[in-house]
């Protein structure tokens, strides 16, 4: 492997000649190589957008030569397009401020800019990673800014994926609107409802999930850029933050704005804790729905069997013909994963001693990875499972006739105690409620049939 030697404030470092990063990145690679995880691509793209917008702002306010600014902007564009993805090897588990990732970005952009301008890697001339790429910035305001940008963009992607599942449930809600089935509470027989109403509840849960995620956007729109080290803006030129944030908002198509308090925006990660609170709620929702789909499809002979899930793959290496509910089970695992990441972010939020949160990289990885996995799982559940669900009408109606809960409407006519007595008789005899009430001859058979008509027990608009 061909190598080159670079120097930083601590001395010489040996790097691969192929690397576009520099000495500080290499030190971080050697110090923090404890996991297989690196910063998510969405975060790196957001960080490159910050660098691009910073260069444009510094040029506009007269602090950066136009030739150098153009080279920095071009290099940042390369990062945003993904052509330099292999140049960001720093472990997620690193210094809590994310300084190593910030310097990784500064070095890659500086080296790319220098070569484009006719220079060489590692020379820090004419573009310097700190003096030019990081001009007017600190890791302490840049990393939270990139985190907010990446999280805000991820929310929109996440909601588009949830919307796929919402549409899938809405279609089934309509398709199953006239299919009567048995409701269940405490996993015990309850009064009738329609399968469409059950799927409508799922659809409403996803609709509310989308709205919960939308509610987190306002605080994510606030950016820390301009606060530099602690929020005071030391070494940040007048007008830099305003111009840079305007460029970020323009390019992202999102109404980003400067934080009301840069001190708050740097010192705490409450916006991410709020975001992951919403993600946690969505994960709970998706886990509940997936588990319900498994129950409704259980069997096919010895379970509820009210719906049939698409048969996607063999389910057993030993039992021929067995087909498992693979998509709901995938969803349940993804939901568990996302809830774990939400807990990590919550713990990370408490690690904000005085003026700086010390868990930025982990919070970034957990929040972005959780939304990516959970969103992809929700979309797949809609496309690969819900859209192909079929109702087992005969099985659904059969459970209603066998249910002791069918006695409920009789309580209004003959009283609760007498209705309970008849239900107990039906249970002991193994007969249906209809047969037991007719045998008791307490009401005309025509009236019994009318009272025990499952459709008469269903209200579509409560």
C-alpha positions as CSV (number, residue, x, y, z in Angstrom):
1,X,0.0,0.0,0.0
2,X,1.4,3.4,-1.0
3,X,1.5,5.8,1.9
4,X,2.0,9.5,2.5
5,X,2.9,11.4,5.7
6,X,0.9,14.3,7.0
7,X,1.4,16.5,10.0
8,X,-1.0,18.0,12.5
9,X,-0.5,19.8,15.8
10,X,0.5,16.6,17.5
11,X,3.1,15.4,14.9
12,X,3.3,13.1,11.9
13,X,0.8,10.5,10.8
14,X,1.0,7.9,8.1
15,X,-1.9,7.6,5.7
16,X,-2.8,5.6,2.7
17,X,-2.1,7.5,-0.5
18,X,-5.6,6.7,-1.7
19,X,-7.3,8.4,1.2
20,X,-8.8,11.9,0.9
21,X,-9.0,12.4,4.6
22,X,-6.0,13.6,6.7
23,X,-4.1,13.3,9.9
24,X,-6.9,14.0,12.4
25,X,-9.2,11.5,10.7
26,X,-6.5,8.8,10.8
27,X,-5.9,9.4,14.5
28,X,-9.7,8.9,15.1
29,X,-9.7,5.7,13.1
30,X,-6.9,4.3,15.2
31,X,-8.4,5.5,18.5
32,X,-12.0,4.7,18.0
33,X,-12.2,1.5,16.0
34,X,-14.5,-0.3,18.4
35,X,-17.6,-1.1,16.3
36,X,-18.6,-1.8,12.6
37,X,-20.8,1.4,12.7
38,X,-19.9,4.6,10.9
39,X,-22.0,7.8,10.7
40,X,-25.1,7.4,8.5
41,X,-24.9,8.6,4.9
42,X,-27.8,11.0,5.5
43,X,-25.8,12.7,8.3
44,X,-22.7,13.0,6.2
45,X,-24.7,14.6,3.3
46,X,-26.2,17.1,5.8
47,X,-22.8,17.9,7.1
48,X,-21.5,18.5,3.6
49,X,-24.5,20.8,3.0
50,X,-23.5,22.8,6.0
51,X,-19.9,23.1,4.6
52,X,-21.2,24.1,1.2
53,X,-23.5,26.7,2.6
54,X,-20.8,28.0,4.9
55,X,-18.4,28.5,2.0
56,X,-21.1,30.4,0.0
57,X,-21.9,32.6,3.1
58,X,-18.2,33.3,3.8
59,X,-17.8,34.3,0.2
60,X,-20.8,36.5,0.2
61,X,-19.7,38.4,3.3
62,X,-16.2,38.8,2.0
63,X,-14.4,36.4,4.2
64,X,-13.4,33.8,1.6
65,X,-11.8,34.1,-1.8
66,X,-14.3,33.2,-4.6
67,X,-11.8,30.7,-6.1
68,X,-11.4,28.8,-2.8
69,X,-15.2,29.0,-2.1
70,X,-16.0,27.5,-5.5
71,X,-13.6,24.6,-4.9
72,X,-15.0,23.9,-1.5
73,X,-18.5,24.0,-2.9
74,X,-17.7,21.5,-5.6
75,X,-16.0,19.2,-3.2
76,X,-19.0,19.4,-0.8
77,X,-21.3,18.5,-3.8
78,X,-19.2,15.4,-4.4
79,X,-19.8,14.3,-0.8
80,X,-23.6,15.0,-1.1
81,X,-23.8,12.9,-4.3
82,X,-22.1,10.0,-2.5
83,X,-19.0,9.7,-4.7
84,X,-16.8,9.9,-1.7
85,X,-18.7,7.7,0.7
86,X,-15.6,5.5,1.4
87,X,-13.7,8.5,2.9
88,X,-15.6,8.7,6.2
89,X,-14.4,5.8,8.3
90,X,-14.7,7.3,11.8
91,X,-16.5,5.1,14.2
92,X,-19.8,6.2,15.6
93,X,-18.4,5.7,19.1
94,X,-16.0,8.6,19.2
95,X,-15.6,11.9,20.9
96,X,-19.0,13.0,22.0
97,X,-19.0,16.4,20.3
98,X,-18.5,14.7,16.9
99,X,-15.3,16.7,16.4
100,X,-13.6,13.8,14.6
101,X,-16.4,13.5,12.1
102,X,-16.4,17.3,11.5
103,X,-12.6,17.2,10.9
104,X,-13.0,14.2,8.7
105,X,-15.4,16.2,6.5
106,X,-13.1,19.3,6.7
107,X,-10.1,17.3,5.6
108,X,-11.8,15.4,2.7
109,X,-13.3,18.7,1.3
110,X,-10.0,20.5,1.7
111,X,-8.0,17.8,0.0
112,X,-10.4,17.5,-2.9
113,X,-10.5,21.3,-3.3
114,X,-6.7,21.5,-3.3
115,X,-6.2,18.8,-5.9
116,X,-8.9,20.5,-8.1
117,X,-7.0,23.8,-7.7
118,X,-3.7,22.1,-8.8
119,X,-2.3,21.3,-5.4
120,X,-1.6,18.1,-3.6
121,X,-3.2,16.1,-0.8
122,X,-2.2,16.9,2.7
123,X,-0.6,20.3,1.9
124,X,-3.5,22.3,3.4
125,X,-2.8,24.8,0.7
126,X,-4.4,26.8,-0.8
127,X,-7.5,25.5,1.1
128,X,-7.0,24.8,4.8
129,X,-9.4,22.4,6.6
130,X,-9.8,24.6,9.6
131,X,-9.1,28.1,8.3
132,X,-11.3,27.8,5.2
133,X,-13.6,24.8,5.2
134,X,-14.4,25.3,8.9
135,X,-14.4,29.1,8.8
136,X,-16.8,30.7,11.2
137,X,-17.8,27.3,12.7
138,X,-17.1,25.0,15.6
139,X,-17.8,21.3,15.8
140,X,-20.1,22.2,18.7
141,X,-22.5,24.1,16.4
142,X,-21.9,22.3,13.1
143,X,-22.6,18.8,14.4
144,X,-26.0,19.7,16.0
145,X,-26.9,21.7,12.8
146,X,-26.1,18.7,10.6
147,X,-28.1,16.5,13.0
148,X,-31.2,18.7,12.8
149,X,-31.0,18.8,9.0
150,X,-30.6,15.0,8.7
151,X,-33.3,14.3,11.2
152,X,-35.7,16.8,9.6
153,X,-35.2,15.3,6.1
154,X,-35.6,11.8,7.6
155,X,-38.9,12.7,9.1
156,X,-40.3,13.5,5.7
157,X,-39.0,10.3,4.2
158,X,-40.3,8.3,7.1
159,X,-43.8,9.8,6.7
160,X,-43.9,9.0,3.0
161,X,-43.2,5.4,3.9
162,X,-45.9,5.4,6.6
163,X,-48.3,6.9,4.1
164,X,-47.8,3.7,1.9
165,X,-49.0,1.6,4.8
166,X,-51.8,4.0,5.6
167,X,-53.1,3.7,2.0
168,X,-52.9,-0.1,2.2
169,X,-55.0,-0.2,5.3
170,X,-57.5,2.3,3.9
171,X,-58.0,0.1,0.9
172,X,-58.7,-2.9,3.1
173,X,-60.9,-0.9,5.4
174,X,-63.1,-0.2,2.4
175,X,-62.9,-3.8,0.9
176,X,-63.8,-5.4,4.2
177,X,-66.5,-2.9,5.2
178,X,-69.4,-5.4,5.0
179,X,-67.6,-8.5,6.5
180,X,-69.0,-9.1,10.0
181,X,-66.7,-10.7,12.5
182,X,-66.3,-11.2,16.2
183,X,-64.7,-8.5,18.3
184,X,-62.4,-9.5,21.2
185,X,-61.4,-7.9,24.5
186,X,-59.0,-9.5,26.9
187,X,-58.5,-12.1,24.2
188,X,-62.1,-13.2,25.0
189,X,-65.2,-13.1,22.8
190,X,-66.8,-9.7,22.6
191,X,-69.6,-8.2,20.5
192,X,-69.6,-8.2,16.7
193,X,-67.9,-5.6,14.5
194,X,-66.8,-5.5,10.9
195,X,-63.4,-6.5,9.6
196,X,-63.4,-3.1,7.9
197,X,-63.8,-1.4,11.3
198,X,-60.8,-3.4,12.6
199,X,-58.6,-2.4,9.7
200,X,-60.0,1.2,9.9
201,X,-58.5,1.3,13.5
202,X,-55.2,0.3,12.0
203,X,-55.4,2.9,9.4
204,X,-56.3,5.6,12.0
205,X,-53.3,4.5,14.1
206,X,-51.0,5.1,11.1
207,X,-52.6,8.4,10.3
208,X,-52.0,9.6,13.8
209,X,-48.5,8.3,13.6
210,X,-47.8,10.5,10.6
211,X,-49.2,13.5,12.5
212,X,-47.1,12.8,15.6
213,X,-44.0,12.8,13.4
214,X,-45.0,16.0,11.7
215,X,-45.3,17.7,15.2
216,X,-41.6,17.3,15.7
217,X,-40.6,19.3,12.7
218,X,-40.9,22.8,14.2
219,X,-38.0,22.2,16.7
220,X,-35.9,20.4,14.2
221,X,-36.1,23.4,11.9
222,X,-34.0,25.4,14.4
223,X,-30.3,25.3,13.7
224,X,-27.4,25.9,16.0
225,X,-25.1,27.3,13.3
226,X,-23.5,30.6,14.4
227,X,-23.2,29.7,18.1
228,X,-19.7,28.2,17.6
229,X,-18.2,26.8,20.8
230,X,-20.8,27.4,23.5
231,X,-23.5,29.6,21.8
232,X,-21.9,33.0,22.1
233,X,-20.8,33.0,18.5
234,X,-17.1,33.7,19.2
235,X,-15.1,33.8,15.9
236,X,-18.3,33.8,13.8
237,X,-18.3,36.8,11.4
238,X,-21.3,39.1,11.4
239,X,-23.9,37.9,8.9
240,X,-22.3,34.5,8.4
241,X,-25.0,32.4,10.2
242,X,-27.9,34.3,8.6
243,X,-26.5,33.8,5.1
244,X,-25.4,30.1,5.7
245,X,-28.8,29.1,7.1
246,X,-30.6,30.8,4.3
247,X,-28.6,28.8,1.8
248,X,-29.3,25.6,3.7
249,X,-33.0,26.3,3.7
250,X,-33.0,27.1,0.0
251,X,-31.1,24.0,-1.0
252,X,-33.0,21.6,1.3
253,X,-36.4,23.1,0.5
254,X,-37.2,23.2,4.3
255,X,-37.8,26.4,6.3
256,X,-34.7,26.1,8.5
257,X,-34.0,29.1,10.8
258,X,-31.5,30.1,13.4
259,X,-32.3,28.7,16.8
260,X,-34.0,31.1,19.3
261,X,-31.1,30.4,21.7
262,X,-27.9,29.1,20.3
263,X,-26.9,28.2,23.8
264,X,-29.9,25.8,24.1
265,X,-29.3,24.5,20.6
266,X,-25.7,23.4,21.5
267,X,-26.1,22.4,25.1
268,X,-29.0,19.9,24.8
269,X,-30.6,17.5,22.4
270,X,-34.2,17.9,23.5
271,X,-35.4,18.0,19.9
272,X,-34.0,14.6,19.3
273,X,-35.5,13.2,22.5
274,X,-38.9,14.6,21.4
275,X,-38.4,13.1,17.9
276,X,-37.5,9.7,19.2
277,X,-40.5,9.9,21.6
278,X,-42.7,10.1,18.5
279,X,-40.7,7.3,16.8
280,X,-41.1,5.2,19.9
281,X,-44.9,5.7,19.8
282,X,-44.9,4.8,16.1
283,X,-42.9,1.7,16.8
284,X,-45.4,0.6,19.5
285,X,-48.2,1.2,17.1
286,X,-46.6,-0.9,14.3
287,X,-45.7,-3.6,16.8
288,X,-49.3,-3.8,18.0
289,X,-50.7,-3.9,14.5
290,X,-48.3,-6.6,13.3
291,X,-49.1,-8.7,16.3
292,X,-52.8,-8.3,15.7
293,X,-52.3,-9.4,12.1
294,X,-50.5,-12.5,13.3
295,X,-53.4,-13.3,15.7
296,X,-56.1,-12.7,13.1
297,X,-54.3,-15.0,10.6
298,X,-53.4,-17.7,13.2
299,X,-54.1,-21.3,12.2
300,X,-54.8,-22.0,9.5
301,X,-56.9,-24.8,11.1
302,X,-56.4,-24.4,14.9
303,X,-56.3,-20.6,15.2
304,X,-58.6,-17.6,14.5
305,X,-58.0,-17.7,10.8
306,X,-60.2,-14.7,10.0
307,X,-57.7,-13.4,7.5
308,X,-55.3,-15.0,5.1
309,X,-51.9,-13.3,4.8
310,X,-49.9,-13.6,1.5
311,X,-47.9,-16.8,1.4
312,X,-44.4,-15.5,0.7
313,X,-42.0,-18.3,1.6
314,X,-41.8,-21.7,3.3
315,X,-42.0,-21.4,7.0
316,X,-40.4,-24.5,8.4
317,X,-37.3,-26.6,7.7
318,X,-39.1,-29.7,9.3
319,X,-42.8,-29.2,8.8
320,X,-43.8,-29.4,5.1
321,X,-46.4,-26.9,3.9
322,X,-46.1,-24.6,6.9
323,X,-46.3,-20.9,6.1
324,X,-45.4,-18.3,8.7
325,X,-46.5,-14.7,9.1
326,X,-43.0,-13.5,8.0
327,X,-43.8,-9.8,7.3
328,X,-45.6,-9.1,10.6
329,X,-42.7,-10.8,12.4
330,X,-40.2,-8.7,10.5
331,X,-42.2,-5.6,11.5
332,X,-42.3,-6.7,15.2
333,X,-38.5,-7.0,15.2
334,X,-38.0,-3.7,13.5
335,X,-40.3,-2.0,16.0
336,X,-38.3,-3.5,18.9
337,X,-35.1,-2.3,17.4
338,X,-36.4,1.3,17.0
339,X,-37.7,1.3,20.5
340,X,-34.2,0.4,21.7
341,X,-32.7,3.3,19.7
342,X,-35.3,5.6,21.3
343,X,-34.1,4.6,24.7
344,X,-30.5,5.2,23.7
345,X,-31.4,8.7,22.5
346,X,-33.2,9.4,25.7
347,X,-30.2,8.4,27.7
348,X,-28.0,10.5,25.4
349,X,-30.2,13.5,26.0
350,X,-29.4,13.5,29.7
351,X,-25.6,13.5,28.9
352,X,-25.5,17.3,28.4
353,X,-23.3,18.6,31.1
354,X,-23.4,22.4,31.1
355,X,-22.8,23.8,27.6
356,X,-22.5,20.8,25.4
357,X,-24.2,17.5,24.8
358,X,-21.6,14.7,24.8
359,X,-23.4,12.0,22.8
360,X,-24.0,13.6,19.4
361,X,-22.6,10.8,17.2
362,X,-24.6,8.1,19.0
363,X,-27.8,10.2,18.9
364,X,-27.3,10.8,15.2
365,X,-26.8,7.1,14.5
366,X,-29.7,5.9,16.6
367,X,-32.2,8.4,15.4
368,X,-31.4,8.1,11.7
369,X,-31.0,4.3,11.7
370,X,-34.2,3.8,13.7
371,X,-36.3,5.9,11.3
372,X,-34.7,4.2,8.3
373,X,-35.3,0.7,9.5
374,X,-38.8,1.4,10.9
375,X,-39.9,3.3,7.8
376,X,-38.6,0.7,5.4
377,X,-40.3,-2.1,7.5
378,X,-43.6,-0.2,7.5
379,X,-43.6,0.3,3.8
380,X,-42.7,-3.3,3.2
381,X,-45.5,-4.4,5.5
382,X,-48.0,-2.4,3.4
383,X,-46.7,-3.5,0.0
384,X,-45.8,-7.1,0.7
385,X,-48.4,-8.0,3.3
386,X,-51.4,-5.8,3.8
387,X,-52.2,-5.2,0.2
388,X,-52.5,-9.0,-0.3
389,X,-54.6,-9.8,2.8
390,X,-57.8,-11.8,2.1
391,X,-60.7,-12.2,4.4
392,X,-61.9,-15.6,5.4
393,X,-65.6,-14.7,5.5
394,X,-66.9,-18.2,6.4
395,X,-64.5,-18.5,9.4
396,X,-65.3,-15.0,10.6
397,X,-69.1,-15.6,10.6
398,X,-68.7,-19.0,12.2
399,X,-66.9,-17.6,15.2
400,X,-69.8,-15.1,15.8
401,X,-72.5,-17.8,15.9
402,X,-70.4,-19.8,18.3
403,X,-69.7,-16.9,20.6
404,X,-71.4,-16.5,24.0
405,X,-71.0,-12.8,23.7
406,X,-73.9,-12.9,21.2
407,X,-76.2,-12.8,24.3
408,X,-75.4,-9.1,24.9
409,X,-78.4,-7.6,23.1
410,X,-80.7,-9.8,25.2
411,X,-79.7,-8.1,28.4
412,X,-81.7,-5.0,27.4
413,X,-84.8,-7.2,26.8
414,X,-84.7,-9.8,29.6
415,X,-82.2,-8.2,32.0
416,X,-78.5,-8.8,32.7
417,X,-78.9,-11.6,35.2
418,X,-81.2,-13.7,33.0
419,X,-79.0,-13.1,30.0
420,X,-75.9,-14.2,32.0
421,X,-77.7,-17.3,33.1
422,X,-78.5,-18.3,29.6
423,X,-74.9,-17.7,28.5
424,X,-73.8,-20.0,31.3
425,X,-76.2,-22.7,30.2
426,X,-75.0,-22.4,26.6
427,X,-71.4,-22.8,27.8
428,X,-72.2,-25.9,29.8
429,X,-74.3,-27.5,27.1
430,X,-72.0,-26.6,24.2
431,X,-75.0,-25.2,22.3
432,X,-75.1,-21.8,20.7
433,X,-76.8,-18.8,22.3
434,X,-79.4,-18.8,19.7
435,X,-80.2,-22.5,20.3
436,X,-80.2,-22.0,24.1
437,X,-82.5,-19.0,24.0
438,X,-85.0,-20.7,21.7
439,X,-85.0,-23.8,23.9
440,X,-85.9,-21.5,26.9
441,X,-88.9,-20.3,25.0
442,X,-88.9,-16.9,26.7
443,X,-89.2,-14.9,23.5
444,X,-90.8,-15.7,20.1
445,X,-88.3,-17.3,17.7
446,X,-88.6,-14.5,15.2
447,X,-87.7,-11.9,17.9
448,X,-84.8,-14.0,19.0
449,X,-83.4,-14.2,15.4
450,X,-83.9,-10.4,15.1
451,X,-82.1,-9.6,18.4
452,X,-79.3,-12.0,17.6
453,X,-78.7,-10.8,14.1
454,X,-75.0,-9.7,14.2
455,X,-75.4,-6.9,11.7
456,X,-78.0,-5.3,14.0
457,X,-75.4,-5.0,16.7
458,X,-73.0,-3.0,14.6
459,X,-73.0,0.8,14.4
460,X,-70.9,2.2,11.6
461,X,-71.0,5.8,12.8
462,X,-70.7,6.1,16.6
